[in-house]
């Protein structure tokens, strides 16, 4: 019983953390937190 409960909690925790990480990473550009410099080859002259 303990092993099943631990496994369930571990899977649930990993799912929540993975969702939070992907949401934060995807929205970082929207917030303006991560703005990489544009490469010279892609800049308009």
QUIRA-V227101 format. One record per backbone hydrogen bond with DSSP energy under -0.5 kcal/mol. NH is the residue of the N-H (numbers start at 1). CO is the residue of the C=O. E is the energy in kcal/mol with one decimal. If there is no record, write none. Layout:
# QUIRA-V227101
nh={NH NH}
co={CO CO}
e={E E}
This chain:
# QUIRA-V227101
nh={5 6 7 8 9 10 11 12 13 14 15 16 17 18 19 20 21 22 23 24 25 26 27 28 31 32 33 34 35 42 43 43}
co={1 2 3 4 5 6 7 8 9 10 11 12 13 14 15 16 17 18 19 20 21 22 23 24 27 28 28 28 33 39 39 40}
e={-2.2 -2.7 -2.4 -2.3 -2.5 -2.5 -2.4 -2.4 -2.7 -2.4 -2.2 -2.4 -2.5 -2.3 -2.3 -2.4 -2.5 -2.3 -2.3 -2.4 -2.4 -2.2 -1.7 -0.7 -2.0 -0.8 -1.8 -1.0 -0.7 -1.1 -0.7 -0.6}
